[in-house]
Amino acid sequence: MENVQDPRQHINEEPRNDFNDVANGFAWMFIFMVVVFFGAIAIKYLIS
């Protein structure tokens, strides 16, 4: 009987670099938050 949980049998169909994925996620979230921050500052000064 085959061992279906043998990790050697699970071929990674799309090899990815996990570190780059995480780094890109942090970078894009940081950029988004900077845009939100400066947008909030602009709205604050337009209101006051």
Secondary structure, DSSP 8 states (H G I E B T S, - for coil): ---TT-GGGS--SS---HHHHHHHHHHHHHHHHHHHHHHHHHHHHHH-
